[in-house]
Amino acid sequence: MTENKKISKSKAPSKTTEVAVVPKKETRPAIKPSKKPSAITKAKPKDLWQAFDETFEKFRNDFENILFPSELEVLAMPEVRVPAVDLEDKEKEFILKAEMPGFKKEDIEINVQDDSVEISGAAGWTYNEKDQSYVCKERACKTFYRYVDLPEEIKVDNIDAKLSEGVLELTLPKKTVKQKRKVSVK
């Protein structure tokens, strides 16, 4: 800083007054950021919220499409049935009954493992379009699938399967029969 002093000349005792002069700021050229693309950029909170909102909106739309498909998607997808199943525990075996109305034994496929049963298949009706003039067609090819976990292991080789009046009955013998014993309360 440079200082200028003013001295006043008068008959009174001289007083010195100091005045400070502020120098002008030197102007430096502004530094411009390089516009080279970079893989790493700082994320702004606004960008993060926007990305979160977009991701959530996509998830919500996909979820709604699964729960409430459009009419075109419903027509294109074959109907998959999940047959109702009862599993009964007899001491030496399990009895599994599944509803199969309108299905033939040739339409049903059963896969059994030590601790599970898988029932699947398809049945369908064919329409002769040339000879008939339908007013309404509601019967179509139907598929079904059911997977049942068993509480105990079974003998895979000794399984018996019967289809009678639309009910599939599987007899699944247990590998080891657990002993039951009554205990009296004292």
Buried (B, 14 or more C-beta within 10 A) or exposed (E): EEEEEEEEEEEEEEEEEEEEEEEEEEEEEEEEEEEEEEEEEEEEEEEEEEEEEEEEEEEEEEEEEEEEEEEEEEEEEEEEBEBEBEBEEEEEBBBBBBBBEEBEEEBBEBEBEEEEBEBBBBBEEEEEEEEEEEEEEEEEEBBBBBEBEBEBBBBEEEBEBEBEEEBBBBBBBBEEEEEEEEEEEE
